[in-house]
Amino acid sequence: MAGVRLVGFGWRHAGRRAWAVRGVDLRIDHGERVLLLGPSGAGKSTLLAALAGLLPADSGEQEGTVEIDGLDPAKARERVGTVFQDPQSQLVMARCGDDVAFGLENRGVPGDEIWPRVDEALRRVGFPYHRDRPTAALSGGEQQRLALAGVLALRPGLLLLDEPTANLDPAGADLVRTAVAGALDPDTTLVLVEHRVADALPLVDRVVVLTPGGGVRADGTPEAVFAAHGAALAAEGVWVPGHPTVTRPAAGPPGAELLTADRLGLPPRLAPTDLAVRAGEALAVLGPNGAGKSTLALLLGGLLRPGAGRLTATAALAGGDTRTPPHRWRAPALAGRIGSVFQDPEHQFVTRTVRDELALGPRRTGRPEPAVRATVDELLDRLRLTRLAGANPYTLSGGEARRLSVATALATAPRLLICDEPTFGQDRRTWGELVDLFADLRDAGHGVVTVTHDGDFVAALADRTVTLRPAREQP
Amino acid sequence: MIGLEPVATPGAPLARRNPVAKLAAGLVFSFLLVASLDPVAPAVAIAIELALLPLFGIRYRVLARRALPLLAGAVGILVTLVLFAADRSGRVLWAAGPLLVTSGVLVTALGLVLRMLAVALPGVIVFATTDPTDLADALVQNAKAPARFAIGALAAFRLVPLLGQEWQMLTMARRARGVDAGRNPLARLRLFAATAFALLVGAIRRGTRLAVAMDARGFDAGTPRTVARRQVFRPADWLLVAGAAALAGGALAVSVALGTFRPLIG
């Protein structure tokens, strides 16, 4: 059991002018289950890190107080357990059981008590494997379940979940939510940060809304908070249930074919696939994990050499260069024809500032400098990045980084845009902007291919869908 | 790269020994062999190593595959030395134009290559029979290595395979952005350096996140750590180390008895 008390709490990261979070007065009692909401940049993750005692005094400046059971969070660490977003960087050990045992060892739990507690924690999250299973063999959802077990084994009074499902496909996210629901007991206080409110509501009995730089805006039962603030929150980017999203069907019929995939495959990652990509059409590629969706995106993007079959570009895409397959095009030619947006935006950044990042592609394709500058300014404005023109791409928030990664692919005005999970973990506002942006591109005659698990996104945008099956299930 | 994941039958009598004992035995064996420059002592040592292999539960074919880079390197060194070493003493065995192979150069080259193999094989055997987790546990429990170092290194080690995928991603992302080097070797070098830097930055960021997650689970708590997997250093483990010393000494003794012993110093 643990209670939380914040009085006038604020935190500013070292070297930043703006406060990440400020003026928060909040009291959470033993056993309460709280959903922490707020638009991007409201400081939800910072607040969670403060509760977890993971903001070292030398890494920034604090205002007001934060206490767990009357203690400084740095001294109350034993009472708090945290599950973070990225499954890959949370697992420490090579075997599942060892990973759960890791925290128990750190806390000095006697050796003969460790394994019974490991088994109990694995049972509580419904972990289906033996504890000798290699952690590397788990799916993302299973890894998050394991991370949760590692935290629960420590029997925290306060459980903090920082968007634990943001990096997962729907099936994996379901696994994690079921595990959380099953593992909660009346003695555990829960604070959850989650964009997708509808998914989080069954787990909580109280909603707290933060305003950027302005403390707590709303606090109460989900019904009361959403009745009073639902529309405003939806407009600010929170996924409030019952607020419909935009739908952008195609304005006209699709145009010329741009790419033809003929038994295109890459064993064992992708089984042979036939596919036509057309201008003026939004095509969504669906399928379960392991079906090779990302591989297909890389193949269509001319970034991987096909292991089987052929990918041919038409004259509408490649002009006179249709005899060479896309993976053998020189990079500047490729960037001028096909834009690729990667699942992890950070993989894509090459330069030190947002402005240089946008200018890179046009410069490489040999555009004159005034035209480059005009393109960059237009994209900065269109994707709400002007304020961040001088910032380092690696310091951007998730939504900003996603907008930048899409903008960089658009900077060379390619006829075809290929995106891998562009809406993963995005708030409602960025989501809507992406739908509009892609729909505008399509209506202007570009081809748009998205690999996605996001059913809402498909419903809002896609004109046609292709569903891949796992390579091993095919004859 | 030489693979590091264990490939041995875990139940084999010597594979079961304490990882620290295996490591110590390997080091003792290797260090003693460095003492001689002749080909006989390492040849005897290699024979001993290969003879002991079944006791470690490693099949010869598996070892050959794992030590392939080592063997390839050995052949390369042998050829280079035989053809180009300054030492041209002894009987002429083969001469073709500027190329001259003498018995002196052959003995020196063979000595060097055999030494390299004899010294490296114990390391290959240790890692082929040892789970990294067990090694870290034993280093902490039996060799009193700091847990912060041993467990931290173990966690970092787990991220190494990800670097390969990351490199491929970064290369593709650069190509997608219109960046490639074409045929220009200088541009290629620059691109390689830039990609390597990005890889490093990414690795540091990932490592930082992992460190935060580890501390969130009390890794920095300062409470004395307990252990979930007990590693015991038994008398048999001492015997393994002593045996390694004795066998290496035996190999040197054979070399002395045959009169081929050439000490490294003196």
Interface residues (C-beta under 8 A of the other chain):
Chain A: A52 L54 R77 E78 G81 T82 F84 D86 Q88 S89 Q90 L91 V92 M93 A94 R95 D98 A101 F102 G103 L104 E105 N106 R107 G108 V109 P110 G111 I114 W115 V118 T135 A136 A147 G150 V151 L154 L298 G301 G302 L303 L304 R330 A331 P332 L334 A335 G336 I338 G339 S340 F342 D344 E346 H347 Q348 V350 L360 G361 R364 T365 Y394 T408 A409 T412
Chain B: D131 P132 T133 I151 L154 A155 R158 P161 L162 E166 M169 L170 M172 A173 R174 R175 A176 R177 G178 V179 D180 G182 A194 A198 V201 G202 R205 R206 R209 L210 V212 A213 M214 D215 A216 R217 G218 F219 A221 T223 P224 R225 T226 V227 A228 R229 R230
